[in-house]
Amino acid sequence: MSFETNKNSLKNNFNRHGPWALVAIVVAVAVIYEIGKHHSLNTVDVVYFVGLIIAIVFHEVSHGLVAYWCGDDTAKVAKRLTLNPIRHIDILGSIIVPIVLILTVGIPFGWAKPVPVSINKLRHPRNQAVLVAFAGPVTNILLALAAGFLFKEVLTPQLLFTPIDNWPIQYIFLFLFGEVNVLLACFNLLPIPPLDGSAILERMIPKEMLPQYYKLRMMSMFFVFALVFLFPSFLDSVSNHALTYWADIVGLR
């Protein structure tokens, strides 16, 4: 390969990834500055975000895995059936938007890179599309139950009267990992496109109306943003009820 070819290749790579890399560097510097300025990052915060990343990765992989079992190998070909978080990070949704929101309005909202699914490759597209969609929330529910039951086994009376910051780190992880999976499942089950819960609505729509629905679905992320920012009390109410049920089921109350 000639020097000129290498030069052109590097130039093309920079044109494709350079702007995002520069933005990521600027955001990272801003985050480090804010943390140093306010000393706001603690063990609980770190454990929470680690648990969130793990929960999101399992959520996304489960979509692709169920699709693969149903005949669609799109996620497998794209090498997305992996627990490597780097494969699932969306620069905008997983890094830039959450960090900017946390630093400005304090709302930790974002998204991962969706696992690619080709509905037409499924053996029974309309029915199995529902299974693929619900795989993510179901996985989060199972992870929440597992974390909750394990936490219950190590729970002691003394722990209940100790601030969470002073818990052993493995106890903090189990408790927060359970909570974050409940919240992820709860949010994604809302019947609003493009969230997973909208799969039921999509299944009920007559086949001849699907093209119009898909056009509307392309703009549906605006509805999700509106829900998050304009109706936070509704989300808080739904989340609190879900966390209460989870606590009752695993015996934490």
C-alpha positions in Angstrom: 0.0 0.0 0.0 1.5 3.4 -1.0 2.1 6.4 1.2 -0.6 8.3 -0.7 -3.1 5.5 -0.1 -2.4 5.5 3.6 -2.7 9.3 3.7 -6.1 9.2 2.0 -7.2 6.4 4.4 -6.2 8.5 7.4 -7.9 11.5 6.0 -11.2 9.6 5.3 -11.1 8.1 8.9 -10.7 11.6 10.4 -13.5 13.0 8.3 -15.7 10.2 9.5 -14.8 10.0 13.1 -12.7 13.2 13.8 -15.6 15.6 14.6 -17.2 13.1 17.0 -13.8 12.5 18.7 -13.3 16.2 19.2 -16.7 16.7 20.7 -16.1 13.7 23.0 -12.8 15.2 24.1 -14.4 18.6 24.9 -17.3 16.9 26.8 -14.8 14.8 28.8 -12.8 17.9 29.7 -16.0 19.6 30.8 -17.0 16.6 33.0 -13.6 16.4 34.6 -13.8 20.1 35.3 -17.2 19.9 36.9 -16.3 16.9 39.0 -13.2 18.7 40.3 -15.1 21.8 40.9 -18.1 20.4 42.8 -16.6 17.1 44.0 -20.0 15.6 43.1 -18.9 12.1 42.0 -19.0 9.5 44.8 -18.9 5.7 45.1 -22.7 5.4 44.8 -22.7 7.4 41.5 -19.9 5.3 40.0 -21.6 2.0 41.0 -24.9 3.3 39.6 -23.5 4.1 36.2 -21.6 0.9 36.0 -24.8 -1.0 36.8 -26.6 1.1 34.2 -24.1 0.2 31.5 -24.3 -3.5 32.3 -28.1 -3.4 32.4 -28.3 -1.6 29.0 -25.8 -4.0 27.4 -27.9 -7.0 28.5 -31.0 -5.3 27.4 -29.7 -4.7 23.9 -28.0 -8.1 23.5 -31.3 -9.9 24.4 -33.1 -8.2 21.5 -30.5 -9.5 19.0 -30.3 -12.9 20.6 -34.1 -13.5 20.5 -34.1 -12.2 16.9 -31.4 -14.7 16.1 -33.4 -17.5 17.6 -36.3 -16.4 15.5 -34.3 -16.5 12.2 -32.8 -13.1 11.9 -29.0 -13.1 12.0 -28.6 -9.3 11.4 -27.2 -8.6 14.9 -24.9 -11.6 14.7 -23.5 -10.5 11.4 -23.0 -7.0 12.8 -21.1 -8.5 15.8 -23.6 -7.1 18.3 -24.3 -10.3 20.2 -21.6 -9.4 22.6 -21.4 -8.1 26.2 -18.6 -5.7 25.2 -20.1 -2.3 26.1 -18.0 -0.5 23.5 -20.1 -2.2 20.7 -23.3 -0.8 22.1 -22.2 2.8 22.9 -23.8 5.6 20.9 -21.6 8.6 21.0 -24.5 11.0 21.1 -27.0 9.1 23.2 -24.7 7.2 25.6 -22.1 10.0 26.2 -22.8 13.5 25.0 -26.6 13.8 25.8 -26.5 12.2 29.3 -23.4 14.2 30.4 -24.8 17.5 29.1 -28.2 16.9 30.7 -26.6 15.8 34.0 -24.4 18.9 34.1 -27.3 21.3 33.1 -30.6 20.1 34.3 -29.6 17.0 36.4 -31.7 14.5 34.4 -29.7 11.3 33.5 -31.4 10.5 30.2 -29.9 8.8 27.2 -29.8 5.7 25.0 -27.6 3.0 23.6 -27.0 2.1 20.0 -30.0 -0.1 19.0 -29.1 -3.7 18.1 -30.0 -4.0 14.4 -33.0 -6.3 13.7 -34.5 -7.1 10.3 -38.1 -7.9 10.9 -38.6 -9.4 7.5 -36.0 -12.0 8.3 -38.0 -13.4 11.2 -39.9 -16.6 10.5 -43.2 -15.0 11.7 -42.4 -11.3 11.4 -45.5 -9.7 13.1 -45.7 -12.1 16.1 -42.0 -12.6 16.6 -41.3 -8.9 16.4 -43.3 -8.6 19.7 -41.0 -11.3 21.3 -37.9 -9.4 20.1 -39.2 -6.1 21.5 -40.1 -7.6 24.9 -36.9 -9.5 25.3 -35.1 -6.4 26.6 -37.5 -5.4 29.4 -38.0 -9.1 30.4 -34.2 -9.5 30.7 -34.1 -6.4 32.9 -36.9 -7.7 35.1 -35.1 -11.0 35.5 -31.8 -9.3 36.4 -33.7 -7.0 38.9 -35.3 -10.1 40.6 -31.9 -11.9 40.8 -30.2 -8.8 42.2 -33.0 -8.3 44.7 -33.1 -11.9 46.0 -29.3 -11.9 46.3 -29.4 -8.6 48.2 -32.1 -10.0 50.5 -29.8 -12.9 51.4 -27.0 -10.6 52.6 -29.2 -8.0 54.2 -28.7 -7.5 57.9 -30.7 -5.4 60.4 -27.6 -3.2 60.9 -27.4 -2.5 57.2 -30.9 -1.0 57.2 -29.7 1.7 59.6 -26.5 2.4 57.8 -26.3 5.1 55.0 -25.8 3.4 51.6 -22.5 5.3 51.2 -21.1 3.2 54.0 -22.3 -0.2 52.7 -19.7 -2.7 51.3 -19.4 -2.0 47.6 -20.9 -5.4 46.6 -24.0 -4.6 48.6 -24.3 -1.2 46.9 -24.0 -2.8 43.5 -26.7 -5.5 44.2 -29.1 -2.9 45.5 -28.6 -0.3 42.7 -28.3 -2.9 40.0 -31.8 -4.2 40.9 -33.2 -0.7 41.0 -31.7 0.4 37.7 -33.0 -2.7 35.9 -36.5 -2.0 37.3 -36.4 1.5 36.0 -35.1 0.4 32.6 -37.8 -2.2 32.2 -40.5 0.2 33.4 -39.5 3.0 31.1 -39.1 0.7 28.0 -42.5 -0.9 28.6 -44.3 2.3 28.1 -46.5 1.9 24.9 -44.8 4.9 23.1 -42.8 4.4 19.9 -39.9 3.7 19.7 -39.9 2.2 23.2 -40.3 -1.6 23.4 -43.8 -1.4 24.8 -45.1 0.1 21.5 -44.6 -3.4 19.9 -48.1 -4.3 21.2 -49.6 -1.3 19.5 -47.7 -2.1 16.3 -49.1 -5.6 16.3 -52.6 -4.4 16.6 -52.3 -2.0 13.7 -53.8 -3.4 10.4 -51.1 -4.5 8.0 -52.2 -2.0 5.3 -51.6 0.9 7.8 -48.1 0.0 8.8 -46.3 2.2 6.2 -48.0 5.3 7.7 -47.2 4.1 11.2 -43.5 3.6 10.3 -43.4 7.2 8.9 -44.8 8.5 12.2 -42.4 6.2 14.2 -39.4 8.0 12.6 -40.4 11.1 14.5 -41.5 9.4 17.7 -38.3 10.1 19.7 -39.7 13.7 20.1 -42.6 12.1 22.1 -40.2 10.4 24.4 -38.3 13.6 25.0 -41.5 15.4 25.7 -42.5 12.8 28.2 -39.2 13.0 30.0 -39.0 16.7 30.2 -42.6 17.9 30.3 -44.1 15.2 32.4 -41.4 14.1 34.9 -44.0 13.6 37.7 -45.7 11.0 35.6 -42.5 9.1 35.1 -41.7 9.4 38.8 -45.1 8.0 39.8 -44.7 5.0 37.4 -41.1 4.4 38.6 -42.0 4.6 42.3 -44.8 2.1 41.9 -42.5 -0.3 40.0 -39.8 0.0 42.6 -42.4 -0.6 45.4 -43.6 -3.8 43.7 -40.0 -4.9 43.2 -39.2 -4.3 46.9 -42.3 -6.3 48.0 -41.5 -9.2 45.7 -37.9 -9.7 46.8 -38.8 -9.0 50.5 -36.9 -5.7 50.9 -39.9 -4.0 52.7 
